[in-house]
């Protein structure tokens, strides 16, 4: 889809040893960007993912351990990367419970990882982007950054916050060659989601297609999952010259969810 127009750029993607983050890293590497993968673990397989990306796409790829619940480690990730032309804030967690029963520690963790981390990494990355004379901040928000669901108070609050942070970042960089945008996915077929399907089938006594369409994708009009490759392709587009004047907005990749 895209030529290697990102050669010479470095992308830092938080929470990128699986799922959406890894899919975005893959597509950015395919477009020629050097990539820095991240998560809170430090396993051989984490570093092997970086080696695989480097080998397959002819780029430089590294894995850097950093806990996105801790502001100092978020900033240290950018410092250790050394360069950050493209920042993709993807790290996130979820917990479901009624507000009056929501565990306080879960609230704190979700806000820290889903929202606070994006503030810390952005604050650390903007000076590097200004020094380089170009930059892209891409925040992976959610359909829940634009609408709400019951029992997801912390996640919805955090993702709405990410959308707001994106707008402020865009306004503060509006006269510079730096843009900030949020991608708002609906349900994406990640390994984590795929693993939930058999349990849903048993619970609802349905076959795979029926449980996907009527239970898991009940709010997604397309009745089809988005893919991690589509998330990555959207990120690559936001890094292209065609997107130079796209800033401070949200791009929904949700099969029509937020059109309802």
MOVEN-V788250 format. One record per helix or strand. SS is the DSSP state (alpha for helix, beta for strand). FROM is the first residue (numbers start at 1). TO is the last residue. If there is no record, write none. Layout:
ss=SS from=FROM to=TO
ss=SS from=FROM to=TO
//
This chain:
ss=beta from=10 to=13
ss=alpha from=19 to=30
ss=beta from=34 to=39
ss=alpha from=44 to=57
ss=beta from=61 to=65
ss=alpha from=71 to=81
ss=beta from=86 to=89
ss=beta from=97 to=97
ss=alpha from=99 to=101
ss=alpha from=104 to=132
ss=beta from=135 to=140
ss=alpha from=143 to=145
ss=beta from=152 to=152
ss=alpha from=153 to=172
ss=beta from=178 to=185
ss=beta from=188 to=188
ss=alpha from=191 to=204
ss=alpha from=208 to=216
ss=beta from=226 to=226
ss=alpha from=228 to=238
ss=alpha from=241 to=243
ss=beta from=250 to=253
ss=alpha from=257 to=259
//
